[in-house]
């Protein structure tokens, strides 16, 4: 597309080799500029190939997130009084430093998450986009910072969300405690080092990474926290949904849901099927806007399902650093266990997929063909609650009214898609979902970007 940064396979492959050759690191909590060790080492293993080990994650002890919030509160007293020019200078330094790190960071994301190379490049580019805006806003927009922000951003967007929201908060004069995914914290730590090189004071950014997401509520419930950013999917997000009704806490919601797609008289069945596959199964269904449900009119179900399965058979599930890979591995043992359990529970409704992929470069990872389900009973939770897995449930309804009723029962999340040539259908769905949910029409959900609310104004009083 015009305006997008150029992409170079040769540069990516060179960066990939450099990342593979890097020395192993010990990733521990970073509080007030100091590494806080716990003595509990967990190996950081690549989901792409379990023989690739980045180093170790020091699992934080109980109370670590509390100390991080207290430290951020103390530093806020001075950082909030820093000049706009100083904040802008630090952010601009990081913008410039990112100019030579696009491919190395993307390669790091591929190896630590299993994203394909172009998905990883898009993740880096989105972070740079947010970062540049924060650097500009820091010197042009005036306002009073709100306080300390907890940024809980798990694997759905491993760089753009955690560090993008951090950049916007820093631009406003706030301090942050970031809780990235314990499965892939490396990109956050890498960019943190750039902020340190820029001269950012200790304690403006603090990092607590927990593989099991045990301390999410310890951070969100801390009295020193003014606001919470919740971005991603998984068990760590479930406890945060109730924070949205807390009048004393600012809350930025970027929690993944089902992001359902409505199919009602599309102009091109094959294109609609391709867009649904792209929306559902890229990054194994873990993107913030990954779709896990289709609501389809009965008149369209037969032709659409046939086109969907025909195209699904040709998906290349492979090592994500191969340039033509559609999607790579499941990220963790937990994801694999949940996927296997769901396949067993829903075996009677499995239309396609759910098979282990055994190729030359997939033997050391958790590679599976994405699963498509149909004809599930109306009371099945899989139709209404997101699983953050490479699954797609097709729910057939009779009328447009049934579509709206079904949307009302579904955990929509951040977006709703519409595949239709009928403006009546499009307008009806748009009206039903309201202004708080993004709507994408006759295209893939991956045209939507993470960190959509990472703007300085959202961190000002």
BELZI-V590553 format. One record per residue. N is the residue number from 1. SS is DSSP state (H for helix, E for strand, L for the rest). PSI is psi as a letter, one per 30 degrees, with the letter a starting at -180 (* if undefined). OMEGA is omega in whole degrees, 0 to 359 (999 if undefined). Layout:
BEGIN
n:N ss:SS psi:PSI omega:OMEGA
n:N ss:SS psi:PSI omega:OMEGA
END
This chain:
BEGIN
n:1 ss:L psi:k omega:180
n:2 ss:L psi:k omega:179
n:3 ss:L psi:f omega:178
n:4 ss:L psi:k omega:177
n:5 ss:L psi:k omega:180
n:6 ss:L psi:l omega:179
n:7 ss:L psi:k omega:185
n:8 ss:L psi:j omega:181
n:9 ss:H psi:e omega:182
n:10 ss:H psi:e omega:178
n:11 ss:H psi:e omega:178
n:12 ss:H psi:e omega:183
n:13 ss:H psi:e omega:176
n:14 ss:H psi:e omega:179
n:15 ss:H psi:e omega:179
n:16 ss:H psi:e omega:180
n:17 ss:H psi:e omega:179
n:18 ss:H psi:e omega:179
n:19 ss:H psi:e omega:179
n:20 ss:H psi:e omega:183
n:21 ss:H psi:f omega:183
n:22 ss:L psi:l omega:175
n:23 ss:L psi:l omega:179
n:24 ss:L psi:k omega:182
n:25 ss:E psi:l omega:173
n:26 ss:E psi:j omega:183
n:27 ss:E psi:j omega:178
n:28 ss:L psi:l omega:177
n:29 ss:E psi:k omega:179
n:30 ss:E psi:j omega:184
n:31 ss:E psi:k omega:180
n:32 ss:L psi:g omega:180
n:33 ss:L psi:g omega:182
n:34 ss:E psi:k omega:174
n:35 ss:E psi:k omega:180
n:36 ss:E psi:j omega:182
n:37 ss:L psi:l omega:177
n:38 ss:L psi:f omega:183
n:39 ss:L psi:f omega:178
n:40 ss:L psi:j omega:184
n:41 ss:E psi:k omega:174
n:42 ss:E psi:k omega:180
n:43 ss:E psi:k omega:174
n:44 ss:E psi:j omega:186
n:45 ss:E psi:k omega:179
n:46 ss:L psi:k omega:175
n:47 ss:L psi:f omega:180
n:48 ss:L psi:e omega:184
n:49 ss:L psi:j omega:187
n:50 ss:L psi:g omega:173
n:51 ss:L psi:f omega:178
n:52 ss:L psi:j omega:181
n:53 ss:E psi:k omega:182
n:54 ss:E psi:f omega:186
n:55 ss:E psi:b omega:182
n:56 ss:E psi:k omega:172
n:57 ss:E psi:k omega:174
n:58 ss:E psi:j omega:180
n:59 ss:L psi:k omega:183
n:60 ss:L psi:l omega:175
n:61 ss:L psi:l omega:174
n:62 ss:L psi:k omega:181
n:63 ss:L psi:f omega:181
n:64 ss:H psi:e omega:179
n:65 ss:H psi:e omega:177
n:66 ss:H psi:e omega:178
n:67 ss:H psi:e omega:179
n:68 ss:H psi:e omega:179
n:69 ss:H psi:e omega:178
n:70 ss:H psi:e omega:179
n:71 ss:H psi:e omega:180
n:72 ss:H psi:e omega:179
n:73 ss:H psi:e omega:179
n:74 ss:H psi:e omega:181
n:75 ss:H psi:f omega:179
n:76 ss:H psi:e omega:182
n:77 ss:H psi:e omega:179
n:78 ss:H psi:e omega:183
n:79 ss:H psi:e omega:180
n:80 ss:L psi:f omega:179
n:81 ss:L psi:g omega:178
n:82 ss:L psi:l omega:182
n:83 ss:L psi:l omega:175
n:84 ss:H psi:e omega:180
n:85 ss:H psi:e omega:180
n:86 ss:H psi:e omega:179
n:87 ss:H psi:e omega:179
n:88 ss:H psi:e omega:180
n:89 ss:H psi:e omega:181
n:90 ss:H psi:e omega:180
n:91 ss:H psi:e omega:179
n:92 ss:H psi:e omega:176
n:93 ss:H psi:e omega:181
n:94 ss:H psi:e omega:175
n:95 ss:H psi:e omega:181
n:96 ss:H psi:e omega:179
n:97 ss:H psi:e omega:179
n:98 ss:H psi:f omega:183
n:99 ss:L psi:f omega:180
n:100 ss:L psi:g omega:186
n:101 ss:L psi:g omega:183
n:102 ss:H psi:e omega:185
n:103 ss:H psi:e omega:180
n:104 ss:H psi:e omega:177
n:105 ss:H psi:e omega:178
n:106 ss:H psi:e omega:178
n:107 ss:H psi:e omega:178
n:108 ss:H psi:e omega:179
n:109 ss:H psi:e omega:178
n:110 ss:H psi:e omega:185
n:111 ss:H psi:f omega:183
n:112 ss:H psi:f omega:183
n:113 ss:H psi:f omega:187
n:114 ss:L psi:g omega:171
n:115 ss:L psi:l omega:172
n:116 ss:L psi:l omega:186
n:117 ss:H psi:e omega:181
n:118 ss:H psi:e omega:173
n:119 ss:H psi:e omega:180
n:120 ss:H psi:e omega:176
n:121 ss:H psi:e omega:179
n:122 ss:H psi:e omega:178
n:123 ss:H psi:e omega:178
n:124 ss:H psi:e omega:181
n:125 ss:H psi:e omega:179
n:126 ss:H psi:e omega:177
n:127 ss:H psi:e omega:180
n:128 ss:H psi:e omega:178
n:129 ss:H psi:e omega:179
n:130 ss:H psi:e omega:181
n:131 ss:H psi:e omega:179
n:132 ss:H psi:e omega:180
n:133 ss:H psi:e omega:179
n:134 ss:H psi:e omega:179
n:135 ss:H psi:e omega:178
n:136 ss:H psi:e omega:183
n:137 ss:H psi:e omega:183
n:138 ss:H psi:e omega:183
n:139 ss:H psi:f omega:184
n:140 ss:H psi:f omega:184
n:141 ss:L psi:k omega:179
n:142 ss:L psi:l omega:178
n:143 ss:L psi:l omega:182
n:144 ss:L psi:k omega:181
n:145 ss:E psi:l omega:184
n:146 ss:L psi:e omega:182
n:147 ss:L psi:b omega:183
n:148 ss:E psi:k omega:180
n:149 ss:E psi:k omega:169
n:150 ss:E psi:k omega:181
n:151 ss:E psi:j omega:182
n:152 ss:E psi:j omega:188
n:153 ss:E psi:j omega:186
n:154 ss:L psi:a omega:199
n:155 ss:H psi:f omega:183
n:156 ss:H psi:e omega:177
n:157 ss:H psi:i omega:192
n:158 ss:L psi:f omega:180
n:159 ss:L psi:e omega:187
n:160 ss:H psi:e omega:181
n:161 ss:H psi:e omega:184
n:162 ss:H psi:e omega:184
n:163 ss:H psi:f omega:175
n:164 ss:H psi:e omega:177
n:165 ss:H psi:e omega:177
n:166 ss:H psi:e omega:180
n:167 ss:H psi:e omega:180
n:168 ss:H psi:e omega:179
n:169 ss:H psi:e omega:179
n:170 ss:H psi:e omega:178
n:171 ss:H psi:e omega:181
n:172 ss:H psi:f omega:183
n:173 ss:L psi:g omega:177
n:174 ss:L psi:l omega:171
n:175 ss:E psi:l omega:187
n:176 ss:E psi:l omega:165
n:177 ss:E psi:j omega:181
n:178 ss:E psi:k omega:174
n:179 ss:E psi:i omega:179
n:180 ss:E psi:l omega:178
n:181 ss:E psi:k omega:176
n:182 ss:L psi:f omega:177
n:183 ss:L psi:f omega:183
n:184 ss:L psi:i omega:182
n:185 ss:L psi:f omega:190
n:186 ss:H psi:e omega:182
n:187 ss:H psi:e omega:179
n:188 ss:H psi:e omega:179
n:189 ss:H psi:e omega:180
n:190 ss:H psi:e omega:181
n:191 ss:H psi:e omega:175
n:192 ss:H psi:e omega:180
n:193 ss:H psi:e omega:177
n:194 ss:H psi:e omega:177
n:195 ss:H psi:e omega:178
n:196 ss:H psi:e omega:179
n:197 ss:H psi:f omega:179
n:198 ss:L psi:f omega:180
n:199 ss:L psi:g omega:178
n:200 ss:L psi:k omega:180
n:201 ss:L psi:k omega:177
n:202 ss:L psi:k omega:176
n:203 ss:L psi:f omega:174
n:204 ss:L psi:e omega:172
n:205 ss:E psi:k omega:175
n:206 ss:E psi:k omega:186
n:207 ss:E psi:k omega:174
n:208 ss:L psi:j omega:184
n:209 ss:L psi:k omega:186
n:210 ss:E psi:j omega:184
n:211 ss:L psi:e omega:185
n:212 ss:L psi:g omega:178
n:213 ss:L psi:h omega:185
n:214 ss:L psi:f omega:191
n:215 ss:L psi:g omega:178
n:216 ss:H psi:e omega:182
n:217 ss:H psi:f omega:175
n:218 ss:H psi:e omega:178
n:219 ss:H psi:e omega:185
n:220 ss:H psi:f omega:182
n:221 ss:L psi:f omega:184
n:222 ss:L psi:k omega:184
n:223 ss:L psi:f omega:179
n:224 ss:L psi:f omega:181
n:225 ss:E psi:k omega:179
n:226 ss:E psi:e omega:183
n:227 ss:E psi:l omega:180
n:228 ss:E psi:k omega:166
n:229 ss:E psi:k omega:178
n:230 ss:E psi:j omega:184
n:231 ss:E psi:k omega:175
n:232 ss:E psi:a omega:182
n:233 ss:L psi:l omega:178
n:234 ss:L psi:l omega:185
n:235 ss:H psi:e omega:181
n:236 ss:H psi:f omega:180
n:237 ss:H psi:f omega:186
n:238 ss:H psi:e omega:183
n:239 ss:L psi:f omega:185
n:240 ss:L psi:f omega:182
n:241 ss:H psi:e omega:183
n:242 ss:H psi:f omega:180
n:243 ss:H psi:f omega:183
n:244 ss:H psi:f omega:180
n:245 ss:H psi:g omega:179
n:246 ss:L psi:j omega:184
n:247 ss:L psi:f omega:182
n:248 ss:L psi:g omega:185
n:249 ss:L psi:k omega:173
n:250 ss:E psi:k omega:184
n:251 ss:E psi:k omega:175
n:252 ss:E psi:j omega:187
n:253 ss:E psi:j omega:172
n:254 ss:E psi:h omega:182
n:255 ss:E psi:k omega:181
n:256 ss:L psi:k omega:171
n:257 ss:L psi:a omega:182
n:258 ss:L psi:f omega:181
n:259 ss:L psi:h omega:188
n:260 ss:L psi:l omega:176
n:261 ss:E psi:k omega:177
n:262 ss:E psi:k omega:176
n:263 ss:E psi:j omega:181
n:264 ss:L psi:j omega:179
n:265 ss:L psi:h omega:177
n:266 ss:L psi:l omega:180
n:267 ss:L psi:f omega:182
n:268 ss:L psi:j omega:184
n:269 ss:H psi:e omega:183
n:270 ss:H psi:e omega:178
n:271 ss:H psi:e omega:178
n:272 ss:H psi:e omega:179
n:273 ss:H psi:e omega:179
n:274 ss:H psi:e omega:179
n:275 ss:H psi:e omega:178
n:276 ss:H psi:e omega:178
n:277 ss:H psi:e omega:178
n:278 ss:H psi:e omega:181
n:279 ss:H psi:e omega:188
n:280 ss:H psi:e omega:197
n:281 ss:H psi:f omega:172
n:282 ss:H psi:k omega:181
n:283 ss:H psi:h omega:176
n:284 ss:H psi:h omega:176
n:285 ss:H psi:g omega:185
n:286 ss:L psi:f omega:177
n:287 ss:L psi:l omega:178
n:288 ss:L psi:e omega:184
n:289 ss:L psi:g omega:178
n:290 ss:L psi:k omega:181
n:291 ss:L psi:k omega:176
n:292 ss:L psi:g omega:180
n:293 ss:E psi:k omega:171
n:294 ss:E psi:k omega:173
n:295 ss:E psi:j omega:190
n:296 ss:E psi:k omega:175
n:297 ss:E psi:k omega:182
n:298 ss:H psi:e omega:181
n:299 ss:H psi:f omega:184
n:300 ss:H psi:f omega:192
n:301 ss:H psi:e omega:186
n:302 ss:H psi:e omega:183
n:303 ss:H psi:e omega:181
n:304 ss:H psi:e omega:182
n:305 ss:H psi:e omega:178
n:306 ss:H psi:e omega:180
n:307 ss:H psi:e omega:181
n:308 ss:H psi:e omega:182
n:309 ss:H psi:e omega:178
n:310 ss:H psi:e omega:180
n:311 ss:H psi:e omega:180
n:312 ss:H psi:e omega:179
n:313 ss:L psi:f omega:184
n:314 ss:L psi:g omega:180
n:315 ss:L psi:k omega:180
n:316 ss:L psi:j omega:178
n:317 ss:E psi:j omega:192
n:318 ss:L psi:a omega:174
n:319 ss:L psi:k omega:187
n:320 ss:L psi:f omega:177
n:321 ss:L psi:f omega:169
n:322 ss:L psi:k omega:190
n:323 ss:L psi:f omega:184
n:324 ss:L psi:g omega:179
n:325 ss:L psi:k omega:177
n:326 ss:L psi:e omega:173
n:327 ss:E psi:l omega:186
n:328 ss:L psi:b omega:189
n:329 ss:L psi:l omega:165
n:330 ss:L psi:k omega:190
n:331 ss:L psi:e omega:192
n:332 ss:L psi:l omega:175
n:333 ss:H psi:e omega:178
n:334 ss:H psi:e omega:179
n:335 ss:H psi:e omega:179
n:336 ss:H psi:e omega:180
n:337 ss:H psi:e omega:179
n:338 ss:H psi:e omega:178
n:339 ss:H psi:e omega:179
n:340 ss:H psi:e omega:180
n:341 ss:H psi:e omega:180
n:342 ss:H psi:e omega:178
n:343 ss:H psi:e omega:179
n:344 ss:H psi:e omega:182
n:345 ss:H psi:e omega:187
n:346 ss:L psi:g omega:185
n:347 ss:H psi:e omega:183
n:348 ss:H psi:f omega:184
n:349 ss:H psi:g omega:181
n:350 ss:E psi:j omega:180
n:351 ss:E psi:e omega:182
n:352 ss:E psi:k omega:170
n:353 ss:L psi:a omega:180
n:354 ss:L psi:g omega:182
n:355 ss:L psi:k omega:177
n:356 ss:E psi:k omega:180
n:357 ss:L psi:j omega:183
n:358 ss:L psi:j omega:177
n:359 ss:L psi:l omega:184
n:360 ss:L psi:e omega:186
n:361 ss:L psi:g omega:179
n:362 ss:L psi:g omega:186
n:363 ss:L psi:f omega:183
n:364 ss:L psi:g omega:178
n:365 ss:L psi:l omega:182
n:366 ss:L psi:i omega:184
n:367 ss:L psi:k omega:180
n:368 ss:E psi:l omega:170
n:369 ss:L psi:k omega:179
n:370 ss:L psi:l omega:186
n:371 ss:E psi:k omega:176
n:372 ss:E psi:k omega:181
n:373 ss:E psi:l omega:177
n:374 ss:E psi:l omega:176
n:375 ss:L psi:g omega:175
n:376 ss:L psi:k omega:177
n:377 ss:L psi:k omega:187
n:378 ss:L psi:f omega:182
n:379 ss:L psi:g omega:182
n:380 ss:L psi:k omega:182
n:381 ss:H psi:f omega:182
n:382 ss:H psi:f omega:178
n:383 ss:H psi:f omega:190
n:384 ss:L psi:f omega:185
n:385 ss:L psi:k omega:183
n:386 ss:L psi:k omega:180
n:387 ss:L psi:f omega:182
n:388 ss:L psi:h omega:181
n:389 ss:L psi:l omega:178
n:390 ss:L psi:i omega:178
n:391 ss:E psi:l omega:177
n:392 ss:E psi:k omega:178
n:393 ss:E psi:k omega:178
n:394 ss:E psi:j omega:181
n:395 ss:E psi:j omega:184
n:396 ss:E psi:k omega:179
n:397 ss:E psi:l omega:187
n:398 ss:L psi:e omega:189
n:399 ss:L psi:l omega:175
n:400 ss:H psi:e omega:177
n:401 ss:H psi:e omega:178
n:402 ss:H psi:e omega:177
n:403 ss:H psi:e omega:182
n:404 ss:H psi:e omega:179
n:405 ss:H psi:e omega:180
n:406 ss:H psi:e omega:176
n:407 ss:H psi:e omega:180
n:408 ss:H psi:f omega:182
n:409 ss:H psi:f omega:189
n:410 ss:L psi:k omega:172
n:411 ss:L psi:i omega:188
n:412 ss:L psi:e omega:182
n:413 ss:L psi:b omega:189
n:414 ss:L psi:f omega:188
n:415 ss:E psi:l omega:173
n:416 ss:E psi:k omega:179
n:417 ss:E psi:l omega:177
n:418 ss:E psi:k omega:173
n:419 ss:E psi:j omega:185
n:420 ss:L psi:k omega:173
n:421 ss:L psi:f omega:187
n:422 ss:L psi:j omega:180
n:423 ss:H psi:f omega:178
n:424 ss:H psi:e omega:178
n:425 ss:H psi:e omega:182
n:426 ss:H psi:e omega:181
n:427 ss:H psi:e omega:180
n:428 ss:H psi:e omega:180
n:429 ss:H psi:e omega:180
n:430 ss:H psi:e omega:179
n:431 ss:H psi:e omega:184
n:432 ss:H psi:e omega:185
n:433 ss:H psi:f omega:176
n:434 ss:L psi:a omega:187
n:435 ss:L psi:f omega:184
n:436 ss:L psi:f omega:182
n:437 ss:L psi:k omega:177
n:438 ss:E psi:k omega:179
n:439 ss:E psi:k omega:175
n:440 ss:E psi:k omega:190
n:441 ss:E psi:k omega:175
n:442 ss:L psi:h omega:176
n:443 ss:L psi:l omega:179
n:444 ss:L psi:k omega:177
n:445 ss:H psi:f omega:182
n:446 ss:H psi:g omega:169
n:447 ss:H psi:f omega:178
n:448 ss:L psi:l omega:188
n:449 ss:L psi:k omega:174
n:450 ss:L psi:l omega:177
n:451 ss:L psi:h omega:183
n:452 ss:L psi:f omega:181
n:453 ss:L psi:g omega:179
n:454 ss:L psi:i omega:180
n:455 ss:L psi:k omega:184
n:456 ss:H psi:e omega:183
n:457 ss:H psi:f omega:179
n:458 ss:H psi:f omega:180
n:459 ss:H psi:g omega:178
n:460 ss:E psi:l omega:175
n:461 ss:L psi:* omega:999
END
